[in-house]
Amino acid sequence: MIASTVTVTTSPTLLIAETQNATRTIYLEPVGSDIHVGGDAVTTTTGLVTKKDVTSTFLVPPLNALYGVTGSGTVTIRILQPEGDY
């Protein structure tokens, strides 16, 4: 598994890039504030809420990417994803 962090802003921020063939189980944990996740046009209105300091699990299919956005400021998000050639 690969652990990383990303700083999410008020603009859609790429969390997980798309792959050609792999369906991946992704773990996300926002630190200190909620974020909203979805596609590349995600907003705080359209995205799924990912609660601060709680680990959420997402299944990301091939040819799909995952983006995050915050309502204000920036939020650090911890990400755990599978390792491998995609």
C-alpha positions in Angstrom: 0.0 0.0 0.0 1.1 3.6 -0.7 0.4 6.2 2.0 0.4 9.9 0.9 -1.1 13.3 1.7 -2.8 15.9 -0.5 -3.8 19.4 0.3 -7.4 20.0 -0.8 -8.5 23.5 -1.8 -11.7 25.2 -2.8 -11.1 24.1 -6.4 -11.5 20.5 -7.3 -8.2 18.8 -6.3 -7.1 15.5 -7.8 -6.9 12.8 -5.1 -6.7 9.6 -7.1 -5.8 9.5 -10.8 -7.6 7.3 -13.2 -6.2 4.0 -14.4 -6.8 2.0 -17.5 -7.6 -1.4 -16.0 -7.6 -1.4 -12.2 -10.4 -1.2 -9.7 -8.9 0.1 -6.5 -10.0 0.3 -2.9 -9.0 3.7 -1.6 -9.0 4.9 2.1 -9.3 8.7 2.7 -9.0 10.6 6.0 -9.4 14.4 6.1 -7.5 16.0 8.9 -9.3 18.8 10.9 -12.2 19.6 8.5 -14.7 17.8 6.2 -14.2 17.6 2.4 -16.5 16.7 -0.5 -15.4 14.1 -3.1 -16.6 13.3 -6.6 -15.6 13.8 -10.2 -13.5 16.6 -11.7 -16.5 19.1 -11.3 -17.1 18.3 -7.7 -18.5 21.0 -5.4 -19.6 21.2 -1.8 -23.1 20.9 -3.0 -22.7 17.9 -5.4 -19.9 15.9 -3.7 -20.2 13.2 -1.0 -19.2 14.5 2.4 -16.1 12.9 3.8 -16.0 13.7 7.6 -13.0 15.1 9.3 -10.8 12.7 11.2 -12.8 9.7 10.0 -11.5 7.1 7.5 -13.8 6.5 4.5 -13.4 3.7 2.0 -14.1 4.2 -1.7 -14.0 1.8 -4.6 -12.6 3.6 -7.7 -13.3 1.7 -11.0 -11.1 1.9 -14.1 -11.2 5.1 -16.1 -12.4 7.1 -13.1 -10.5 9.6 -11.0 -11.4 11.0 -7.6 -11.4 14.7 -6.7 -11.9 16.6 -3.5 -13.0 20.1 -2.6 -13.3 22.1 0.7 -15.7 24.9 1.5 -13.0 27.3 2.6 -9.2 27.3 3.1 -7.3 24.1 2.7 -7.5 20.7 4.2 -4.9 18.0 4.4 -6.2 14.5 3.5 -4.4 11.2 4.2 -4.7 8.7 1.4 -3.9 4.9 1.4 -4.1 3.2 -2.0 -2.9 -0.1 -3.5 0.6 -0.4 -4.9 1.2 -1.7 -8.4 1.3 -1.0 -12.1 -1.8 0.7 -13.3 
